[in-house]
Amino acid sequence: MNAQATPELQFDPTSVRLAEHALDWRQAVGQMGELLAERGFAKRGYTSNMVRVIERFGPYVVVGPGVALVHARPGEETIENGLAVITYPEGVGFGHARYDPVRVVVGMTATSASEHLKLIAALAKTFDNDAVLSELIAAESPASLVELLNPRLAAAGLVIA
């Protein structure tokens, strides 16, 4: 991929889980890691990488009110660019002073550093809207969540494969 190309991102209803429950952020990140691995976006070790990032840097992954974008650097644990979403209607504490509880956890994998940065920037644009959280929590099926999110992802410059 050249430096100017738009990253392709795998995202469909099989990448979504609705109305899950987690006792804490570690459990939520573990659930996301399982989903990313099930989808073939990452190996199982990616979960440990995501946990280490949060342990080291704190809850910076909480990118807005009620939304966390969990990820780790590209490496041998990443297989392809992918996106997954898990909703937690009851919320999960990530330790963020302003934006807890998290009700939507977005997981991302990227295969290169340049794609990683582009994906994070595009996803930050996508979730920089309070209405998005309410819409995602209200989604009645994985397909309806994808239908809500895909136009926003495209508007942020992502190509959904």
DSSP file (Angstrom, degrees, kcal/mol; ACC not computed):
  #  RESIDUE AA STRUCTURE BP1 BP2  ACC     N-H-->O    O-->H-N    N-H-->O    O-->H-N    TCO  KAPPA ALPHA  PHI   PSI    X-CA   Y-CA   Z-CA
    1    1 A M              0   0    0      0, 0.0     2,-0.1     0, 0.0   114,-0.1   0.000 360.0 360.0 360.0 131.9    0.0    0.0    0.0
    2    2 A N    >   -     0   0    0      1,-0.1     3,-1.0     4,-0.1     0, 0.0  -0.381 360.0-103.8 -82.2 167.9    1.4    3.4   -0.9
    3    3 A A  T 3  S+     0   0    0      1,-0.3    -1,-0.1    -2,-0.1     0, 0.0   0.740 118.6  47.8 -64.6 -24.0    1.4    6.3    1.6
    4    4 A Q  T 3  S+     0   0    0      2,-0.1    -1,-0.3     0, 0.0     0, 0.0   0.630  87.2 107.5 -92.1 -14.4   -1.5    8.1   -0.1
    5    5 A A  S <  S-     0   0    0     -3,-1.0     0, 0.0     1,-0.1     0, 0.0  -0.265  72.9-117.4 -68.6 150.4   -3.8    5.1   -0.4
    6    6 A T        -     0   0    0      1,-0.1    -1,-0.1   152,-0.0   152,-0.1  -0.743  35.1-114.8 -85.0 130.1   -6.9    4.7    1.8
    7    7 A P        -     0   0    0      0, 0.0   152,-1.6     0, 0.0     2,-0.4  -0.376  21.9-130.6 -66.3 141.0   -6.7    1.6    4.0
    8    8 A E  E     -a  159   0A   0    150,-0.1     2,-0.4    -2,-0.1   152,-0.2  -0.736  24.0-160.4 -87.4 142.9   -9.3   -1.1    3.3
    9    9 A L  E     -a  160   0A   0    150,-2.9   152,-2.5    -2,-0.4     2,-0.5  -0.989  14.4-135.4-130.4 129.8  -11.0   -2.3    6.5
   10   10 A Q  B     +b   82   0B   0     71,-1.6    73,-2.0    -2,-0.4     2,-0.3  -0.747  41.8 148.5 -83.7 123.6  -12.9   -5.6    7.0
   11   11 A F        +     0   0    0     -2,-0.5    73,-0.1    71,-0.2    -2,-0.1  -0.855   4.6 134.9-160.0 120.8  -16.2   -4.9    8.8
   12   12 A D    >   -     0   0    0     71,-0.3     3,-2.7    -2,-0.3    71,-0.0  -0.897  68.8 -74.1-152.6 179.4  -19.5   -6.8    8.6
   13   13 A P  G >  S+     0   0    0      0, 0.0     3,-1.4     0, 0.0   130,-0.1   0.738 123.2  65.9 -58.1 -22.9  -22.2   -8.1   10.9
   14   14 A T  G 3  S+     0   0    0      1,-0.3   129,-0.0   128,-0.1    70,-0.0   0.594  95.3  60.8 -73.5  -6.5  -20.0  -11.0   12.0
   15   15 A S  G <  S+     0   0    0     -3,-2.7    70,-2.4   127,-0.1     2,-0.4   0.155  94.2  83.5-100.1  16.3  -17.7   -8.4   13.6
   16   16 A V  E <   -c   85   0B   0     -3,-1.4     2,-0.4    68,-0.2    70,-0.2  -0.964  48.7-177.7-127.8 137.0  -20.4   -7.2   15.9
   17   17 A R  E     -c   86   0B   0     68,-2.2    70,-2.1    -2,-0.4     2,-0.3  -1.000  17.3-154.1-128.1 134.1  -21.7   -8.3   19.3
   18   18 A L        +     0   0    0     -2,-0.4    70,-0.1    68,-0.2   119,-0.1  -0.803  62.6   5.2-110.7 149.3  -24.6   -6.6   21.0
   19   19 A A  S    S+     0   0    0     -2,-0.3    69,-0.2     1,-0.1    -1,-0.2   0.863  79.5 163.8  53.8  48.0  -25.6   -6.2   24.6
   20   20 A E        -     0   0    0     67,-2.8    70,-0.4    -3,-0.3     2,-0.4  -0.357  28.5-136.7 -85.2 172.2  -22.6   -7.9   26.2
   21   21 A H        +     0   0    0     -2,-0.1     2,-0.3    67,-0.1    71,-0.1  -0.996  20.9 175.8-132.4 137.5  -21.6   -7.6   29.8
   22   22 A A        -     0   0    0     -2,-0.4     3,-0.1    69,-0.3     4,-0.0  -0.997  27.2-146.9-141.0 139.9  -18.1   -7.2   31.3
   23   23 A L  S    S-     0   0    0     -2,-0.3     2,-0.3     1,-0.1    70,-0.3   0.818  81.8 -11.0 -73.1 -31.6  -17.0   -6.7   34.9
   24   24 A D  S  > S-     0   0    0     68,-0.1     4,-2.1     1,-0.0     3,-0.2  -0.922  81.2 -83.5-157.6 178.4  -14.1   -4.4   34.0
   25   25 A W  H  > S+     0   0    0     68,-0.9     4,-2.9    -2,-0.3     5,-0.2   0.847 121.6  58.7 -63.7 -33.8  -12.1   -3.1   31.1
   26   26 A R  H  > S+     0   0    0      1,-0.2     4,-2.3     2,-0.2    -1,-0.2   0.922 107.9  45.6 -62.0 -42.6   -9.8   -6.1   31.1
   27   27 A Q  H  > S+     0   0    0      2,-0.2     4,-2.4    -3,-0.2    -1,-0.2   0.910 113.2  50.3 -66.4 -40.8  -12.7   -8.4   30.5
   28   28 A A  H  X S+     0   0    0     -4,-2.1     4,-2.2     2,-0.2    -2,-0.2   0.916 111.7  47.4 -63.0 -43.1  -14.1   -6.1   27.8
   29   29 A V  H  X S+     0   0    0     -4,-2.9     4,-2.8     2,-0.2    -1,-0.2   0.886 110.8  53.0 -65.6 -38.0  -10.7   -6.0   26.1
   30   30 A G  H  X S+     0   0    0     -4,-2.3     4,-2.2    -5,-0.2    -2,-0.2   0.908 108.7  49.3 -61.6 -42.2  -10.5   -9.8   26.4
   31   31 A Q  H  X S+     0   0    0     -4,-2.4     4,-2.0     2,-0.2    -2,-0.2   0.898 112.1  48.6 -64.0 -39.9  -13.9  -10.2   24.7
   32   32 A M  H  X S+     0   0    0     -4,-2.2     4,-2.8     2,-0.2     5,-0.2   0.921 109.1  52.6 -66.3 -42.9  -12.8   -7.9   21.9
   33   33 A G  H  X S+     0   0    0     -4,-2.8     4,-2.1     1,-0.2    -2,-0.2   0.897 108.6  50.8 -59.0 -40.6   -9.6   -9.8   21.4
   34   34 A E  H  X S+     0   0    0     -4,-2.2     4,-2.9     2,-0.2    -1,-0.2   0.921 111.3  48.0 -61.3 -44.1  -11.6  -13.0   21.1
   35   35 A L  H  X S+     0   0    0     -4,-2.0     4,-2.1     2,-0.2    -2,-0.2   0.919 110.8  50.0 -65.1 -44.0  -13.8  -11.4   18.5
   36   36 A L  H  <>S+     0   0    0     -4,-2.8     5,-2.3     1,-0.2     6,-1.1   0.885 114.3  45.9 -61.6 -38.2  -10.9  -10.0   16.5
   37   37 A A  H ><5S+     0   0    0     -4,-2.1     3,-1.2    -5,-0.2    -2,-0.2   0.914 109.7  53.3 -70.7 -43.1   -9.2  -13.5   16.5
   38   38 A E  H 3<5S+     0   0    0     -4,-2.9    -2,-0.2     1,-0.3    -1,-0.2   0.875 109.1  50.3 -58.0 -37.4  -12.5  -15.3   15.6
   39   39 A R  T 3<5S-     0   0    0     -4,-2.1    -1,-0.3    -5,-0.2    -2,-0.2   0.580 116.0-116.8 -78.2 -10.2  -12.8  -13.0   12.6
   40   40 A G  T < 5S+     0   0    0     -3,-1.2    -3,-0.2    -4,-0.4    -2,-0.1   0.665  83.2 117.9  83.4  16.0   -9.2  -13.7   11.5
   41   41 A F  S   <S+     0   0    0     -5,-2.3    38,-3.1    -6,-0.2    39,-1.6   0.770  81.2   5.9 -83.2 -27.6   -8.0  -10.1   12.0
   42   42 A A  B    S-G   78   0C   0     -6,-1.1    -2,-0.3    36,-0.3    36,-0.2  -0.966  75.1-105.9-150.5 160.7   -5.5  -11.0   14.7
   43   43 A K    >   -     0   0    0     34,-3.3     3,-2.0    -2,-0.3     4,-0.3  -0.463  46.3 -99.6 -83.0 165.9   -3.9  -13.8   16.5
   44   44 A R  T >  S+     0   0    0      1,-0.3     3,-1.4     2,-0.2     4,-0.5   0.800 118.5  68.0 -59.4 -30.3   -4.9  -14.6   20.1
   45   45 A G  T 3> S+     0   0    0      1,-0.3     4,-1.5     2,-0.2    -1,-0.3   0.651  79.1  80.4 -65.4 -14.3   -1.8  -12.8   21.4
   46   46 A Y  H <> S+     0   0    0     -3,-2.0     4,-2.4    31,-0.3    -1,-0.3   0.838  83.9  62.4 -61.3 -32.5   -3.2   -9.5   20.2
   47   47 A T  H <> S+     0   0    0     -3,-1.4     4,-2.4    -4,-0.3    -1,-0.2   0.940 102.3  48.7 -58.3 -48.3   -5.4   -9.3   23.3
   48   48 A S  H  > S+     0   0    0     -4,-0.5     4,-2.5     1,-0.2    -1,-0.2   0.875 109.6  53.4 -60.1 -37.6   -2.3   -9.3   25.6
   49   49 A N  H  X S+     0   0    0     -4,-1.5     4,-1.9     2,-0.2    -1,-0.2   0.918 108.9  48.4 -63.6 -42.8   -0.8   -6.5   23.4
   50   50 A M  H  X S+     0   0    0     -4,-2.4     4,-1.8     2,-0.2    -2,-0.2   0.909 111.8  49.6 -64.0 -41.6   -4.0   -4.4   23.8
   51   51 A V  H  X S+     0   0    0     -4,-2.4     4,-2.7     1,-0.2    -2,-0.2   0.925 109.2  51.8 -62.8 -44.9   -4.0   -4.9   27.6
   52   52 A R  H  X S+     0   0    0     -4,-2.5     4,-2.4     1,-0.2    -1,-0.2   0.881 106.5  54.6 -60.5 -38.4   -0.3   -3.9   27.9
   53   53 A V  H  X S+     0   0    0     -4,-1.9     4,-2.8     2,-0.2     5,-0.3   0.929 111.7  43.6 -60.9 -45.1   -1.0   -0.7   25.9
   54   54 A I  H  X S+     0   0    0     -4,-1.8     4,-2.2     1,-0.2    -2,-0.2   0.897 112.8  52.0 -69.5 -39.6   -3.8    0.3   28.4
   55   55 A E  H  < S+     0   0    0     -4,-2.7    -1,-0.2     1,-0.2    -2,-0.2   0.900 117.0  40.3 -60.6 -39.5   -1.7   -0.7   31.4
   56   56 A R  H  < S+     0   0    0     -4,-2.4    -2,-0.2    -5,-0.2    -1,-0.2   0.909 130.1  23.9 -77.2 -43.4    1.2    1.4   30.1
   57   57 A F  H  < S-     0   0    0     -4,-2.8     3,-0.3     1,-0.3    -3,-0.2   0.479  99.1-133.3-107.5  -4.0   -0.6    4.5   28.9
   58   58 A G    ><  -     0   0    0     -4,-2.2     2,-0.8    -5,-0.3     3,-0.6  -0.353  58.8 -26.8  81.3-165.1   -3.9    4.5   30.8
   59   59 A P  G >  S+     0   0    0      0, 0.0     3,-2.0     0, 0.0    -1,-0.2  -0.001  86.0 125.6 -82.0  34.0   -7.4    4.9   29.5
   60   60 A Y  G 3   +     0   0    0     -2,-0.8     9,-0.1     1,-0.3    -2,-0.1   0.716  61.9  75.3 -62.4 -17.6   -6.4    7.0   26.5
   61   61 A V  G <  S+     0   0    0     -3,-0.6     8,-3.3    33,-0.1     2,-1.1   0.660  70.8  92.5 -68.7 -14.7   -8.3    4.5   24.4
   62   62 A V  E <   +D   68   0B   0     -3,-2.0     6,-0.3     6,-0.3    37,-0.1  -0.721  57.1 176.7 -81.0 104.2  -11.5    6.1   25.6
   63   63 A V  E     -     0   0B   0      4,-1.3    -1,-0.2    -2,-1.1     5,-0.2   0.492  56.1 -10.6 -95.6  -5.9  -11.9    8.5   22.7
   64   64 A G  E >  S-D   67   0B   0      3,-1.2     3,-2.1    35,-0.1     2,-0.3  -0.967 102.9 -39.1-174.7 175.9  -15.2   10.2   23.6
   65   65 A P  T 3  S-     0   0    0      0, 0.0    35,-0.1     0, 0.0    68,-0.1  -0.330 126.6 -11.5 -56.3 112.1  -18.1    9.9   26.0
   66   66 A G  T 3  S+     0   0    0     33,-2.2    37,-2.3    -2,-0.3    38,-2.2   0.542 111.9 108.1  79.7   7.7  -18.9    6.2   26.3
   67   67 A V  E <   -De  64 104B   0     -3,-2.1    -4,-1.3    35,-0.2    -3,-1.2  -0.974  42.2-174.6-126.6 128.1  -16.6    5.0   23.4
   68   68 A A  E     -De  62 105B   0     36,-2.4    38,-3.3    -2,-0.4     2,-0.7  -0.968  12.2-158.1-118.0 136.6  -13.3    3.1   23.6
   69   69 A L  E     - e   0 106B   0     -8,-3.3     2,-0.4    -2,-0.4    38,-0.2  -0.871  19.4-167.3-111.4  93.9  -11.1    2.4   20.6
   70   70 A V  E     + e   0 107B   0     36,-2.4    38,-1.9    -2,-0.7     2,-0.3  -0.668  24.6 131.0 -90.4 136.9   -8.9   -0.6   21.7
   71   71 A H        -     0   0    0     -2,-0.4     2,-0.3    36,-0.2    38,-0.1  -0.968  36.7-143.8-167.2 170.5   -6.0   -1.5   19.6
   72   72 A A        -     0   0    0     36,-0.5    38,-0.3    -2,-0.3   -22,-0.1  -0.899  42.3 -75.4-139.9 170.3   -2.3   -2.3   19.7
   73   73 A R        -     0   0    0     -2,-0.3    40,-0.1   -24,-0.1     5,-0.1  -0.281  57.6 -93.5 -65.5 152.4    0.6   -1.6   17.3
   74   74 A P  S    S+     0   0    0      0, 0.0     2,-0.3     0, 0.0    37,-0.1  -0.358  70.2 119.9 -62.4 147.8    0.9   -3.6   14.1
   75   75 A G  S >  S-     0   0    0     35,-0.3     3,-1.8    -3,-0.1   -29,-0.0  -0.949  76.6 -42.9 179.3-161.4    3.1   -6.6   14.4
   76   76 A E  T 3  S+     0   0    0     -2,-0.3   -30,-0.1     1,-0.3    35,-0.0   0.667 126.1  61.5 -66.4 -15.2    3.2  -10.4   14.2
   77   77 A E  T 3  S+     0   0    0    -32,-0.1   -34,-3.3   -35,-0.1     2,-0.4   0.602  89.1  83.9 -86.0 -11.3   -0.1  -10.7   16.0
   78   78 A T  B <   +G   42   0C   0     -3,-1.8   -36,-0.3   -36,-0.2     3,-0.1  -0.770  46.9 174.5 -97.2 139.2   -2.0   -8.7   13.3
   79   79 A I        -     0   0    0    -38,-3.1     2,-0.3     1,-0.4   -37,-0.2   0.795  63.7 -14.5-108.2 -46.1   -3.3  -10.5   10.2
   80   80 A E  S    S-     0   0    0    -39,-1.6    -1,-0.4    30,-0.1     2,-0.4  -0.972  79.8 -77.6-153.2 165.8   -5.3   -7.9    8.4
   81   81 A N        +     0   0    0     -2,-0.3   -71,-1.6   -73,-0.1     2,-0.3  -0.538  65.2 161.7 -66.7 123.7   -7.0   -4.5    8.8
   82   82 A G  E     -bF  10 109B   0     27,-1.7    27,-2.2    -2,-0.4     2,-0.4  -0.978  30.9-156.1-148.4 160.1  -10.1   -5.2   10.7
   83   83 A L  E     + F   0 108B   0    -73,-2.0     2,-0.3    -2,-0.3   -71,-0.3  -0.996  12.7 176.3-136.7 139.5  -12.8   -3.5   12.8
   84   84 A A  E     - F   0 107B   0     23,-2.1    23,-2.8    -2,-0.4     2,-0.4  -0.978  11.2-156.4-140.4 153.6  -15.1   -5.0   15.4
   85   85 A V  E     -cF  16 106B   0    -70,-2.4   -68,-2.2    -2,-0.3     2,-0.4  -0.998   7.8-176.9-134.7 133.9  -17.7   -3.5   17.7
   86   86 A I  E     -cF  17 105B   0     19,-2.5    19,-3.0    -2,-0.4     2,-0.4  -0.999  15.6-148.8-127.2 131.0  -19.1   -4.7   21.0
   87   87 A T  E     - F   0 104B   0    -70,-2.1   -67,-2.8    -2,-0.4    17,-0.2  -0.800  10.2-171.0-101.2 144.6  -21.9   -2.8   22.9
   88   88 A Y  E >   -     0   0B   0     15,-3.4     3,-1.7    -2,-0.4   -67,-0.1  -0.808   0.8-173.6-130.6  86.4  -22.2   -2.8   26.6
   89   89 A P  E 3  S+     0   0B   0      0, 0.0    -1,-0.1     0, 0.0   -68,-0.1   0.810  87.6  50.0 -55.2 -32.1  -25.6   -1.1   27.6
   90   90 A E  E 3  S-     0   0B   0    -70,-0.4    13,-0.1     1,-0.1   -69,-0.1   0.647 113.1-126.1 -81.0 -14.5  -24.7   -1.2   31.3
   91   91 A G  E <   -     0   0B   0     -3,-1.7     2,-0.4    12,-0.1   -69,-0.3   0.169  11.7-121.2  85.4 154.9  -21.3    0.3   30.7
   92   92 A V  E     - F   0 102B   0     10,-1.7    10,-3.0    -4,-0.1     2,-0.5  -0.998  21.6-122.3-133.3 134.0  -17.8   -0.7   31.6
   93   93 A G        +     0   0    0     -2,-0.4   -68,-0.9   -70,-0.3     7,-0.0  -0.665  31.0 169.1 -79.7 124.8  -15.3    1.3   33.7
   94   94 A F        -     0   0    0     -2,-0.5    -1,-0.1     2,-0.1     3,-0.1   0.395  57.6-106.9-108.8  -3.1  -12.0    2.0   31.9
   95   95 A G        +     0   0    0      1,-0.3     2,-0.5   -37,-0.1    -2,-0.1   0.664  67.7 148.7  86.0  16.7  -10.8    4.6   34.5
   96   96 A H     >  -     0   0    0      1,-0.1     4,-1.1   -38,-0.1    -1,-0.3  -0.753  42.5-146.5 -88.1 127.6  -11.4    7.6   32.4
   97   97 A A  T  4 S+     0   0    0     -2,-0.5    -1,-0.1     1,-0.2    -2,-0.0   0.832  91.8  22.5 -63.3 -35.1  -12.3   10.7   34.5
   98   98 A R  T  4 S+     0   0    0      1,-0.1    -1,-0.2    -3,-0.0    -2,-0.0   0.800 125.4  41.8-102.4 -34.2  -14.6   12.3   31.9
   99   99 A Y  T  4 S+     0   0    0    -34,-0.1   -33,-2.2   -37,-0.1    -2,-0.1   0.404  82.3 146.0-108.7   2.5  -15.9    9.6   29.5
  100  100 A D     <  +     0   0    0     -4,-1.1    -7,-0.1   -35,-0.1     2,-0.1  -0.500  40.8  58.1 -74.8 154.9  -16.6    6.5   31.7
  101  101 A P  S    S-     0   0    0      0, 0.0     2,-0.4     0, 0.0    -8,-0.2   0.605  75.2-147.5 -80.1 153.3  -18.6    4.4   31.6
  102  102 A V  E     + F   0  92B   0    -10,-3.0   -10,-1.7     1,-0.1   -35,-0.2  -0.720  23.2 171.8 -85.1 129.0  -17.8    3.0   28.2
  103  103 A R  E     +     0   0B   0    -37,-2.3   -15,-3.4    -2,-0.4     2,-0.4   0.553  68.0  45.9-113.2 -15.3  -20.8    1.6   26.4
  104  104 A V  E     -eF  67  87B   0    -38,-2.2   -36,-2.4   -17,-0.2     2,-0.6  -0.983  63.9-167.7-131.9 122.0  -19.3    0.9   22.9
  105  105 A V  E     -eF  68  86B   0    -19,-3.0   -19,-2.5    -2,-0.4     2,-0.5  -0.946   5.8-165.6-109.5 122.9  -15.9   -0.8   22.5
  106  106 A V  E     -eF  69  85B   0    -38,-3.3   -36,-2.4    -2,-0.6     2,-0.4  -0.925   4.6-159.4-107.4 127.7  -14.4   -0.6   19.0
  107  107 A G  E     -eF  70  84B   0    -23,-2.8   -23,-2.1    -2,-0.5     2,-0.4  -0.891  10.3-173.1-108.9 140.2  -11.5   -2.9   18.3
  108  108 A M  E     - F   0  83B   0    -38,-1.9   -36,-0.5    -2,-0.4     2,-0.4  -0.987  11.6-171.1-135.7 140.7   -9.1   -2.3   15.5
  109  109 A T  E     - F   0  82B   0    -27,-2.2   -27,-1.7    -2,-0.4     2,-0.3  -0.979   7.3-175.4-125.5 145.5   -6.3   -4.1   13.8
  110  110 A A        -     0   0    0     -2,-0.4   -35,-0.3   -38,-0.3   -32,-0.1  -0.990  22.3-148.0-138.9 147.4   -3.8   -2.7   11.2
  111  111 A T  S    S+     0   0    0     -2,-0.3     2,-0.3   -37,-0.1   -33,-0.1   0.544  80.8  29.6 -95.1  -8.1   -1.1   -4.4    9.3
  112  112 A S  S  > S-     0   0    0      1,-0.1     4,-2.5   -38,-0.0     5,-0.1  -0.975  78.0-114.9-146.2 161.1    1.3   -1.5    9.0
  113  113 A A  H  > S+     0   0    0     -2,-0.3     4,-2.1     1,-0.2     5,-0.2   0.892 115.9  50.5 -63.3 -40.1    2.2    1.6   11.0
  114  114 A S  H  > S+     0   0    0      1,-0.2     4,-2.0     2,-0.2    -1,-0.2   0.915 112.8  45.7 -67.2 -41.0    0.9    4.0    8.3
  115  115 A E  H  > S+     0   0    0      2,-0.2     4,-3.0     1,-0.2     5,-0.2   0.894 109.2  57.3 -65.8 -38.6   -2.4    2.2    8.0
  116  116 A H  H  X S+     0   0    0     -4,-2.5     4,-2.4     1,-0.2    -2,-0.2   0.936 109.3  44.1 -55.5 -50.2   -2.6    2.1   11.9
  117  117 A L  H  X S+     0   0    0     -4,-2.1     4,-2.3     1,-0.2    -1,-0.2   0.905 114.5  48.9 -64.8 -42.5   -2.3    5.9   12.0
  118  118 A K  H  X S+     0   0    0     -4,-2.0     4,-2.4     2,-0.2    -2,-0.2   0.907 112.2  48.9 -64.5 -41.6   -4.8    6.5    9.1
  119  119 A L  H  X S+     0   0    0     -4,-3.0     4,-2.8     2,-0.2     5,-0.2   0.921 110.8  49.5 -65.6 -43.6   -7.3    4.1   10.7
  120  120 A I  H  X S+     0   0    0     -4,-2.4     4,-2.5    -5,-0.2    -2,-0.2   0.931 112.4  48.2 -61.1 -44.8   -7.1    5.7   14.1
  121  121 A A  H  X S+     0   0    0     -4,-2.3     4,-1.8     1,-0.2    -2,-0.2   0.924 114.3  45.9 -61.7 -44.4   -7.6    9.2   12.6
  122  122 A A  H  X S+     0   0    0     -4,-2.4     4,-2.1     1,-0.2    -2,-0.2   0.896 113.4  48.8 -67.2 -39.8  -10.6    8.0   10.5
  123  123 A L  H  X S+     0   0    0     -4,-2.8     4,-2.1     2,-0.2    -1,-0.2   0.871 107.2  55.6 -69.1 -35.7  -12.2    6.2   13.4
  124  124 A A  H  < S+     0   0    0     -4,-2.5     4,-0.3    -5,-0.2    -1,-0.2   0.911 109.5  47.6 -61.4 -40.7  -11.7    9.2   15.7
  125  125 A K  H >< S+     0   0    0     -4,-1.8     3,-1.1     1,-0.2    -2,-0.2   0.911 109.5  54.2 -63.1 -42.0  -13.7   11.3   13.1
  126  126 A T  H 3< S+     0   0    0     -4,-2.1    -2,-0.2     1,-0.3    -1,-0.2   0.887 114.6  38.5 -60.3 -41.0  -16.3    8.6   12.9
  127  127 A F  T 3< S+     0   0    0     -4,-2.1     2,-1.4     1,-0.2    -1,-0.3   0.278  84.2 103.0 -98.7  10.8  -17.0    8.6   16.7
  128  128 A D    <   +     0   0    0     -3,-1.1     2,-0.3    -4,-0.3    -1,-0.2  -0.370  67.5  82.5 -87.2  56.5  -16.6   12.4   17.2
  129  129 A N  S >> S-     0   0    0     -2,-1.4     3,-1.3     1,-0.1     4,-0.7  -0.852  70.2-146.5-162.6 117.1  -20.4   12.7   17.4
  130  130 A D  H 3> S+     0   0    0     -2,-0.3     4,-1.1     1,-0.3     3,-0.4   0.794  98.1  63.5 -60.5 -28.9  -22.5   12.1   20.5
  131  131 A A  H 3> S+     0   0    0      1,-0.2     4,-2.3     2,-0.2    -1,-0.3   0.805  90.6  67.1 -67.0 -28.1  -25.4   10.8   18.4
  132  132 A V  H <> S+     0   0    0     -3,-1.3     4,-2.7     1,-0.2     5,-0.2   0.922  97.5  52.4 -59.5 -44.7  -23.3    7.9   17.2
  133  133 A L  H  X S+     0   0    0     -4,-0.7     4,-2.5    -3,-0.4     5,-0.2   0.941 110.7  46.3 -58.0 -50.3  -23.2    6.3   20.7
  134  134 A S  H  X S+     0   0    0     -4,-1.1     4,-1.9     1,-0.2    -1,-0.2   0.903 113.2  50.0 -60.3 -42.0  -26.9    6.4   21.1
  135  135 A E  H  X S+     0   0    0     -4,-2.3     4,-0.6     2,-0.2    -1,-0.2   0.907 111.8  47.3 -64.3 -42.0  -27.5    5.0   17.7
  136  136 A L  H >< S+     0   0    0     -4,-2.7     3,-0.9     1,-0.2    -2,-0.2   0.912 111.8  49.5 -68.0 -41.8  -25.1    2.1   18.2
  137  137 A I  H 3< S+     0   0    0     -4,-2.5    -1,-0.2     1,-0.2    -2,-0.2   0.855 111.0  51.5 -63.8 -34.0  -26.5    1.2   21.6
  138  138 A A  H 3< S+     0   0    0     -4,-1.9    -1,-0.2    -5,-0.2    -2,-0.2   0.580  80.0 123.5 -80.1  -9.7  -30.0    1.2   20.1
  139  139 A A    <<  -     0   0    0     -3,-0.9    -3,-0.0    -4,-0.6     6,-0.0  -0.277  48.5-159.3 -56.6 133.4  -29.1   -1.1   17.2
  140  140 A E  S    S+     0   0    0      1,-0.1    -1,-0.2  -122,-0.0     3,-0.1   0.581  70.6  16.0 -93.4 -11.9  -31.3   -4.1   17.3
  141  141 A S  S  > S-     0   0    0      1,-0.1     4,-2.0  -124,-0.0     5,-0.2  -0.983  77.9-109.1-153.3 158.6  -29.1   -6.4   15.3
  142  142 A P  H  > S+     0   0    0      0, 0.0     4,-2.3     0, 0.0     5,-0.2   0.896 119.7  54.7 -56.4 -39.1  -25.5   -6.6   14.1
  143  143 A A  H  > S+     0   0    0      1,-0.2     4,-2.4     2,-0.2     5,-0.1   0.901 107.0  49.3 -63.1 -40.3  -26.6   -5.9   10.6
  144  144 A S  H  > S+     0   0    0      2,-0.2     4,-1.8     1,-0.2    -1,-0.2   0.865 109.7  51.9 -69.4 -33.6  -28.4   -2.7   11.7
  145  145 A L  H  X S+     0   0    0     -4,-2.0     4,-2.4     2,-0.2    -2,-0.2   0.929 110.7  47.8 -65.0 -44.0  -25.3   -1.6   13.5
  146  146 A V  H  X S+     0   0    0     -4,-2.3     4,-3.0     1,-0.2    -2,-0.2   0.909 109.8  53.0 -62.2 -42.0  -23.2   -2.1   10.4
  147  147 A E  H  < S+     0   0    0     -4,-2.4    -1,-0.2     1,-0.2    -2,-0.2   0.859 112.5  45.4 -61.9 -35.6  -25.8   -0.2    8.3
  148  148 A L  H  X S+     0   0    0     -4,-1.8     4,-0.6    -5,-0.1    -2,-0.2   0.892 119.7  39.4 -71.2 -40.7  -25.6    2.7   10.7
  149  149 A L  H  X S+     0   0    0     -4,-2.4     4,-2.5     1,-0.2     3,-0.4   0.848  99.3  70.6 -84.5 -35.7  -21.8    2.7   10.9
  150  150 A N  H  X S+     0   0    0     -4,-3.0     4,-2.6     1,-0.2     5,-0.2   0.881  98.3  49.1 -56.2 -44.6  -20.7    2.0    7.4
  151  151 A P  H  > S+     0   0    0      0, 0.0     4,-2.3     0, 0.0    -1,-0.2   0.884 112.7  49.4 -62.7 -34.1  -21.7    5.4    5.9
  152  152 A R  H  X S+     0   0    0     -4,-0.6     4,-1.3    -3,-0.4    -2,-0.2   0.892 110.9  49.4 -69.3 -39.1  -20.0    7.2    8.8
  153  153 A L  H  <>S+     0   0    0     -4,-2.5     5,-2.3     2,-0.2     3,-0.2   0.921 112.0  48.4 -63.8 -43.2  -16.8    5.1    8.2
  154  154 A A  H ><5S+     0   0    0     -4,-2.6     3,-1.7     1,-0.2    -2,-0.2   0.899 108.4  53.9 -63.4 -40.8  -17.0    5.9    4.4
  155  155 A A  H 3<5S+     0   0    0     -4,-2.3    -1,-0.2     1,-0.3    -2,-0.2   0.792 104.7  55.9 -64.2 -27.2  -17.4    9.6    5.2
  156  156 A A  T 3<5S-     0   0    0     -4,-1.3    -1,-0.3    -3,-0.2    -2,-0.2   0.440 128.7 -98.5 -84.5   0.0  -14.3    9.5    7.3
  157  157 A G  T < 5S+     0   0    0     -3,-1.7     2,-0.3     1,-0.3    -3,-0.2   0.591  76.7 137.6  99.0  11.7  -12.4    8.1    4.3
  158  158 A L      < -     0   0    0     -5,-2.3     2,-0.6    -6,-0.1    -1,-0.3  -0.686  46.3-141.0 -94.3 146.6  -12.4    4.4    5.0
  159  159 A V  E     -a    8   0A   0   -152,-1.6  -150,-2.9    -2,-0.3     2,-0.6  -0.926  16.2-149.1-103.1 117.9  -13.0    1.7    2.4
  160  160 A I  E      a    9   0A   0     -2,-0.6  -150,-0.2  -152,-0.2  -152,-0.1  -0.785 360.0 360.0 -91.5 121.8  -15.0   -1.1    3.8
  161  161 A A              0   0    0   -152,-2.5  -151,-0.2    -2,-0.6    -1,-0.1   0.416 360.0 360.0 -96.9 360.0  -14.2   -4.4    2.1
